[in-house]
Amino acid sequence: MNTEIKSTTATEKRMPLIGITMGDPAGIGAEIAVKAMLCPEVEGICRPVIIGDANAVADAIRFTGLKGREKSISKISEAAFEPGTVNVLDLKNVDMGGLIYGKVQPSAGRAAFEYIKRGIELALEGSIDAVVTGPIHKEALNQAGYDYSGHTEIFADLTDTSDYAMMLVDQGMRVVHVTTHVSLRKACDLVKRNRVLTVIRLAHDAMQALGIETPRIGVAGLNPHSGEHGLFGDEEIRQIIPAIKDAQALGIIAEGPVPPDTLFAKTRSGQYDIAIAMYHDQGHIPLKTVGFTCDPETGKWSSVSGVNVTLGLPIIRTSVDHGVAFGKAGKGIANPESMVQAIQMAVELAKKRIH
C-alpha cells in the first residue's frame, strides 16, 4: 500500500503545473476555469491552479452548482491537488459587493492585469510550467491605466520579448499572424520582409515543438489573388515573396504567397501544417468558422472551440479563443470548451519542454 501511494505521488509531481489566470472578474473567466478544472479531461493530465480571487471563484462554484470547493492559497506550494478541490492563488483583489457581472469596470481591468502579471512572474521563476489565460476586456484594461491592446502584447512586454506572434489552433487548423491588434490600414504598412520571415520562423519552430519535424508552411498574400503579379497591389512582390525565399534559404518548407481565399481550405485539408496570415481577421475568420457554431434558432453558441498560443516567449502561454461574454457572466451557462483545449495545449507544450 505504501509503495502504491508513493508511486501515485511521484506521478502527480511529473504532471505539469498549470497557472490559469482568472481573466476579467466581471466576465466568464472564473466560471470556465472552474468548469474546466473539475472535468476529468483536465484533472487527469495536470496540476491546475487558478491565479485570481478566491471569493470570485467561490461565487462561480455557487452559481454553476458544481460539486467543488475553492481552496485559497498564498503560494503555489500550498496547493492540494485532490478531487473536487479548486486551488486559487488568491490575490484578494475583487470586491464582490461592488462587482457587477457583465459590466466594464476599471477595478475588474486592474484585477485582470494583476493576475496576468503574477502568472508571468511565476512562469519566469519556474514555479509553474505554463500560463493559461482567461478572457479579458480591453476597454476595462485601458480604463484601469494599462495601455495594451491585448494579452499577447502584455506577455511580450513583461517578458521583454521582441519577436513574437499569435497562433490560433483548432481541429487541425493552425494559423499564425504577421499583425494582430492594429487597424487594417496600419496592418498593410506593417507587412514587411523581416517581420514576415520572423513569423515564418516562429511558426516553423512551433510546429517542431509540437512534434512535426519538417512542417509545411503556407504563406498568405495580403491582397486579393495575392496581388495578381502587382495588378492589385505589390506588397507580395516587394515584401512577402522575398521573405519566403529567405525562409527557404534557411531550409524551411514555405510556399506562397498563396491567395488568401484558398490558403485556409488547403491548410484544413492537410496540404499545409500551418498557415501564415497577414492580419487579424484574415486569420481569425477561418479559425472561428471552423470552431464556432451558432444555433440558428436561439442565436446561442453551441461550440466555441479554439486555442490561442503566443509564440516566441521564454515561457508557455495559451489562452481561450473568445472574449469575456458579458451576456453570459454570472449565469452559469458559459461553455468551457476552449478553456479545456487551452489547458490541454499548455500541457502538451509543457511536457515537451520538461522532457
N, C-alpha and C positions, 0 to 999 in steps of 0.2 A: 504493500500500500504506500509506504514512504517513497519507494522508487517511482511509482506512478505519479505521485504529487510533484516530485522534483522534475520529472520529465515534462509535465504539463507547464510548470512554471518556466522552464527553460524555453519551451516552445513559444509561450506568450512573450517572453523577452525578445525573441527573434522577430516577432511581428512588428512592422513599422509603427512608430508612434506618430499619429497624425493630429496636428492642431487645426481645428475648424473655427475660423473667425465667424462670429455670430451675424455680422452684417448690420444693416440699419435696424435698430430695435423696433421701429415703427412698422417694419415690413414683415416678410415671412421667414426671415433668416433663422430665427430661433426655432420656429416650428419645423422647417425642413431639416435642420441639423438634428433635432431630437428624433424625428421620424426615421431619419437615415441611421442614426446611431443605434436605434433599438431594433433594426431589422437584421435578420440572420446574414444577409449578404455582406454586411459591414462588420458585425460582431465577430465573425469567424476569420477575418483577414487582417485586422489591425487593432491597435490600441488608440481609440479616438478620445480627444479632449476638446471640448468647446472652449474657445477663448472669448469670453463675453461677460454677461451679468447673470448671476445665479437666480435672481428674482425674476428676470425676464424668461429664463429657461423654465423655471417652475411654473410660470403662467402658461407657457406653451404646452407643458405636460398637462396642465389642468384643462385648457380648452380643447385639446386634442382627445382627451380621455384615454391617453395611453397609460399602460401599466409600467411606469418607470419612476425613478426618483432622482432628483438632482443631488449631486454631491459637490458642495462648494470647496474649492481648494485654493491655496495661495501660491503654491508652486507645483510644478509638474510631478515631482517625486511623491506627492501626497495622493495621487490618483489611485483609485481602486478599480481595477478592471474586472468587475463582477457583472453577471447577467442582470439587466434591468437598471444598472447604475449609469447615470449620465454625468460624467465628470465635467465640471465647469471651472476653468481657471478664472476666478471671479474678480473682475476689475471694479466691481461695485460702482458703476458709473451711470446707472439708469434709475431715475426717479419714477417708479411705476405709478405713483399718484399723479404725476404730471404728464406721463407719456400718453399720446393719442395715436392709436393704431391707424395707419393709412394716411397720415399727415406728414408733410415735410416740416421738420423741426431741426433747428441748429444743434440742439442738445443731442439729438439722435445722430446727426452727422459727425459730431465730435466723438461720441462714443464709438461709432463705427471705425473712425480713423484710429482710435486708441487700440482697438482690437487688432487691426492690421499691423500697426507698429509693433505691438507686443509679439505677434506671431512671427514677424520678420526677425526680431531680436532673438527669439527662441530658436529659430531655424539656423540663424547665423552662428549661434553659440553651440549648436549641436544638441540642444535639449529635446528637439523634436525632429523628425525625419522629413516632414513636408508640411506645407501650409495649404489648406483648402479654404477658399474664401466664400462666404455667403454674400448675397447681393447688397449693394449699397446704393444710395440715391445721390446722384452727382450734385443736384441742387442743394440738398441738405449738407453735403460735404463742403461745398463752397460757402454756404451761409455760415458754417462753423469756422471759416477762415482758412480752409485748406484748398489752395488753388491747384487742383489736379483735375484732369479730365476723366480719370478712372483708376481702377486697381492697377492696371499694367504700369502706368506712369508712377504711381506711388511705390510699387515694388522696385522699379528701376532706380528711382531717386534714392530710396532708403538702403539699397544695396550697392549704390554707386556703380550702376551698370549702364554702359553707353550703347552697347549693341544688343538689342532685344527685339522680340516680336511676339505677336499674339497668334496662337494656333488654336483653331477650333476642331473638335473631333466628334464624330457621331456616325455610328453604323458603317464603319469602314471608310468614311469620308474624312479627309484631313485637309485643312486649308490654313495657310499662314499668310499674314497680311503685311504688305510693304508699308502702308499707312493705315491709321485707325481713326482716332477721335479728333479729326480736323475737318474743316469744310471741304466740300468736293473740289472747289476751286483751288484751295491750298494743297489738297492731296495731289492734284495734277502736277503742281510745281515741285512736290517732294519725291516724285518718281525719278530718281537719279541712279546712274550706273552703280555707284558704290553701295547705295542702300539696297538696291535690288540684289546685288551679289551677296551682301551681308545676310539678307533674308534667305536666299537660296542655301547658303552655308548653314544657317541655323536650322533650316528645315531638314537638310541632309543629316546633320548631327542628331537631331531629334529622332529621326527615323531609325538611325543606328542604335540610339539608346533604347528604342522600343523593339530591337531585335531584327530589324530589316537591314541587312548588311550592305546591299547595293540598291538603295532606293531610287525609284524613277520619279523624277520631279517634272511636273508640267507647269509652265510659267504663263500666266495670262497676259494678254495685251491690255493696254489702257483704253484704247479707242475701239469703236465698233469694227469688226473684221480685223482686229489688230492693226488698224491704220490703213489697210489695203495699199501697202507699199507707199505710204505717205499721202494718199488721197484724203484720208480722214484724220490726219494728224501724224506727226513724225517722231513722237516720243519713243515708239518702238525702235525706229532706226537709230536714233541718237543715244538712247539710254538702255532700253531693255535688251535688245539683241547683243550689244557689247557686253552686258553683264552676264548673259547666258554663255557667251563664248569664254568669258573669264572663268566661269564655273566649270565649263567643260575642260579647260586647260588644267584645272585642278583635279581632274578625274571624276568629277561629279556628273551623273547622268541627268542632265537638264535639257528640256526641249521647249521650243516656243520661239516667239510668243504665239500661244495658241489662242484663237478667237475666244473671247470670254463666254460667248453663248454656247460653246461646245465643250470647253475645258472641263467643267464640273460633271457633265454627263460622262465624259471619258474617264474621269477620276473615279466616279462612283462605280463604273463598270469594271474597274481594275486595271485600266491601261496605265494609270499613274498611281503611285503610292501616296502622293501628296501634291496639292496644287498651291501655287503662289498667286494670291490676289493682290491687285494694286491698291485697292481702297476698301474701306469698311463694308459698305453694302454689297460690293461685288463678291465678297467672301461670305458675309453673313446670310444673305438671302438664300443661296443654295443649301447651306447647312441647316438653316431653320425650316426650309421647305422639307428637308429630309426628316428632321427631328421633332417638329412641332405639328400637332394635329388638333384641329378645332372642330367641335361638334356643331354642325350647321344649324341644328335646331335651337340649341341653348346659347351658342356663341362662346361656350367654355372650352378651355384647353383640356383635351383628354391625354395629351402627351406633350412634355416639354423636355425632351432629352437633349443631350449635348454637353460637351465639356470644353472649357477654356483653359489653355495652358500657356504660361508665359515662358518663352524660350530665351536662353542666353543668361539667365540669372545664376548666381552661385548657389542658390537654394531651389528646391522644388516648390512650385506654386501651381495649383489647379483651381478651377472655380466652376460654379454653375454657369450655364449659358442663358440666364434670364435675369430679369430685374426683380425689384422689391415686391411687385404685385400688391400694391396698396389696397386694391379692391378685395383681396382675399385675407388681408392681415388680421390676425386675432380671431379668425373664424374656424380654424382647424381644418380647412379644406384644401390647403396648398399641396401640390404634388412634389414629393421629394426625389423624383426620378433622376433629375440632373445632379442633385447633390450626391446621391448614391454613386452615380457614374464618376463624378469628380473625385470622390474618395477612392474608388477602385483604380482610377488612373494614377492618383498620387501614390497608392500602394505599389502599383506595378513599377513606376519610376523609382520609388524609394528602394525597392528590393534589388533592382539592378545596380543602384548606386551603393547600397550597403554591401552587396556581394562583389 
